[in-house]
Amino acid sequence: MPLTFEVDPAVDQSLTDGVLALWADVSNAGGAVGFVPPVTPAEIRPALLKHLTGMTQGTTRLLVGRDEEGEIAATAFLVLNSHRLMTHWVWLYTVMVHPRHQGKGYGLDLMAAVEHTARTAPGFEGIEAIRLGVRGGTGVDSFYAKAGYKEVGRVPGAIRVGPGDDRDDITMLLPLT
């Protein structure tokens, strides 16, 4: 059964708890979403609060995918670029599909919903591209390539996930024009 997607759902305790649980589960399963396992929802909360603050300021859009039980199974945050010379593209952050749902095609469904949101959401008029950063060494760059993103830059060793474990920071771009 496919996920159902919602843009900018009401922020309440249920949403906050659901996103934090998803983020912790993805991180602890080895997902490259800003943390290294083991991590708890309490440790993730400040990062989520930054996204939620952006939502209240109108600079961030949250896309949530819910499974057949209505549980949060996927997320992505689209963030308007604040640099006045770069407002024609948006950042994509915290792209996650719960480990129990991986392999079902939900990731590509999420990426299609992200693209649709960037093309049609109010406040995103004139957006010409979506840009994201990927932690090298995870293979996830090949997933984004399947979704149409192209590698446009790489900084070797820019991400330190642990002592002696430096990864490339890969920049990928999806043109919308």
LUMTI-498673 format. One record per residue (C-alpha): residue in one letter; x, y, z; residue number from 0. Coordinates in steps of 0.2 Angstrom, whole numbers, always signed. Layout:
# residues N
{site "a",{X,Y,Z},NUM}
...
# end
This chain:
# residues 177
{site "m",{+0,+0,+0},0}
{site "p",{+7,+17,-5},1}
{site "l",{+11,+31,+8},2}
{site "t",{-1,+46,+9},3}
{site "f",{+8,+62,+9},4}
{site "e",{+4,+78,+17},5}
{site "v",{+13,+95,+16},6}
{site "d",{+15,+106,+32},7}
{site "p",{+4,+95,+43},8}
{site "a",{-2,+103,+60},9}
{site "v",{+13,+103,+72},10}
{site "d",{+7,+95,+88},11}
{site "q",{+15,+83,+100},12}
{site "s",{+10,+68,+90},13}
{site "l",{+19,+75,+74},14}
{site "t",{+34,+80,+84},15}
{site "d",{+35,+63,+93},16}
{site "g",{+32,+54,+76},17}
{site "v",{+46,+63,+67},18}
{site "l",{+58,+61,+82},19}
{site "a",{+55,+42,+83},20}
{site "l",{+57,+41,+64},21}
{site "w",{+73,+51,+64},22}
{site "a",{+80,+40,+79},23}
{site "d",{+76,+24,+70},24}
{site "v",{+83,+29,+54},25}
{site "s",{+99,+35,+62},26}
{site "n",{+101,+20,+73},27}
{site "a",{+99,+9,+57},28}
{site "g",{+114,+18,+50},29}
{site "g",{+104,+31,+40},30}
{site "a",{+115,+46,+36},31}
{site "v",{+103,+60,+42},32}
{site "g",{+114,+70,+53},33}
{site "f",{+118,+59,+67},34}
{site "v",{+129,+43,+71},35}
{site "p",{+121,+29,+81},36}
{site "p",{+117,+27,+94},37}
{site "v",{+106,+42,+96},38}
{site "t",{+90,+46,+106},39}
{site "p",{+75,+56,+101},40}
{site "a",{+80,+69,+115},41}
{site "e",{+97,+71,+106},42}
{site "i",{+89,+74,+90},43}
{site "r",{+75,+86,+97},44}
{site "p",{+86,+102,+94},45}
{site "a",{+89,+98,+76},46}
{site "l",{+70,+96,+74},47}
{site "l",{+66,+112,+83},48}
{site "k",{+77,+121,+70},49}
{site "h",{+66,+114,+56},50}
{site "l",{+50,+118,+65},51}
{site "t",{+56,+136,+68},52}
{site "g",{+59,+137,+50},53}
{site "m",{+41,+131,+47},54}
{site "t",{+34,+145,+58},55}
{site "q",{+45,+158,+49},56}
{site "g",{+38,+152,+32},57}
{site "t",{+55,+147,+26},58}
{site "t",{+53,+128,+28},59}
{site "r",{+40,+115,+22},60}
{site "l",{+38,+98,+29},61}
{site "l",{+33,+84,+19},62}
{site "v",{+26,+69,+29},63}
{site "g",{+22,+52,+22},64}
{site "r",{+11,+41,+32},65}
{site "d",{+9,+22,+31},66}
{site "e",{-7,+12,+31},67}
{site "e",{-9,+13,+50},68}
{site "g",{-7,+32,+49},69}
{site "e",{+11,+32,+57},70}
{site "i",{+24,+44,+51},71}
{site "a",{+35,+33,+39},72}
{site "a",{+44,+46,+29},73}
{site "t",{+49,+64,+29},74}
{site "a",{+58,+78,+20},75}
{site "f",{+61,+96,+23},76}
{site "l",{+62,+109,+9},77}
{site "v",{+70,+125,+14},78}
{site "l",{+70,+141,+4},79}
{site "n",{+87,+148,+1},80}
{site "s",{+90,+164,+11},81}
{site "h",{+104,+171,+0},82}
{site "r",{+97,+184,-11},83}
{site "l",{+107,+178,-26},84}
{site "m",{+101,+160,-24},85}
{site "t",{+82,+161,-21},86}
{site "h",{+79,+152,-37},87}
{site "w",{+83,+135,-29},88}
{site "v",{+79,+126,-12},89}
{site "w",{+88,+115,+0},90}
{site "l",{+82,+97,+4},91}
{site "y",{+85,+90,+21},92}
{site "t",{+82,+75,+32},93}
{site "v",{+75,+64,+19},94}
{site "m",{+70,+48,+28},95}
{site "v",{+60,+32,+26},96}
{site "h",{+58,+21,+41},97}
{site "p",{+69,+5,+40},98}
{site "r",{+53,-6,+40},99}
{site "h",{+47,+2,+24},100}
{site "q",{+63,+2,+14},101}
{site "g",{+63,-8,-1},102}
{site "k",{+45,-5,-5},103}
{site "g",{+48,+10,-17},104}
{site "y",{+43,+22,-4},105}
{site "g",{+59,+32,-6},106}
{site "l",{+56,+36,-24},107}
{site "d",{+38,+40,-20},108}
{site "l",{+44,+52,-7},109}
{site "m",{+56,+60,-19},110}
{site "a",{+42,+62,-32},111}
{site "a",{+32,+70,-19},112}
{site "v",{+46,+82,-15},113}
{site "e",{+48,+87,-33},114}
{site "h",{+29,+90,-34},115}
{site "t",{+29,+100,-18},116}
{site "a",{+44,+111,-25},117}
{site "r",{+35,+114,-41},118}
{site "t",{+18,+118,-34},119}
{site "a",{+18,+123,-16},120}
{site "p",{+13,+141,-12},121}
{site "g",{+29,+152,-8},122}
{site "f",{+39,+141,-20},123}
{site "e",{+35,+150,-36},124}
{site "g",{+50,+152,-47},125}
{site "i",{+60,+138,-39},126}
{site "e",{+71,+131,-53},127}
{site "a",{+81,+117,-44},128}
{site "i",{+82,+106,-28},129}
{site "r",{+99,+104,-20},130}
{site "l",{+104,+92,-6},131}
{site "g",{+120,+86,+3},132}
{site "v",{+124,+67,+4},133}
{site "r",{+136,+58,+16},134}
{site "g",{+148,+49,+5},135}
{site "g",{+152,+30,+8},136}
{site "t",{+134,+26,+11},137}
{site "g",{+128,+22,-7},138}
{site "v",{+113,+34,-5},139}
{site "d",{+120,+45,-19},140}
{site "s",{+115,+31,-32},141}
{site "f",{+97,+32,-24},142}
{site "y",{+96,+50,-28},143}
{site "a",{+103,+47,-45},144}
{site "k",{+88,+36,-48},145}
{site "a",{+77,+50,-43},146}
{site "g",{+85,+61,-56},147}
{site "y",{+98,+70,-46},148}
{site "k",{+115,+73,-53},149}
{site "e",{+131,+75,-43},150}
{site "v",{+137,+93,-45},151}
{site "g",{+151,+94,-32},152}
{site "r",{+161,+84,-19},153}
{site "v",{+172,+89,-4},154}
{site "p",{+183,+75,+1},155}
{site "g",{+183,+71,+19},156}
{site "a",{+172,+85,+24},157}
{site "i",{+161,+74,+36},158}
{site "r",{+169,+66,+51},159}
{site "v",{+157,+52,+57},160}
{site "g",{+170,+46,+69},161}
{site "p",{+189,+45,+73},162}
{site "g",{+198,+40,+57},163}
{site "d",{+181,+39,+47},164}
{site "d",{+180,+55,+36},165}
{site "r",{+167,+55,+22},166}
{site "d",{+165,+65,+6},167}
{site "d",{+151,+78,+6},168}
{site "i",{+142,+76,-10},169}
{site "t",{+131,+90,-17},170}
{site "m",{+117,+84,-29},171}
{site "l",{+105,+94,-39},172}
{site "l",{+88,+91,-47},173}
{site "p",{+84,+104,-60},174}
{site "l",{+65,+108,-61},175}
{site "t",{+66,+118,-77},176}
# end
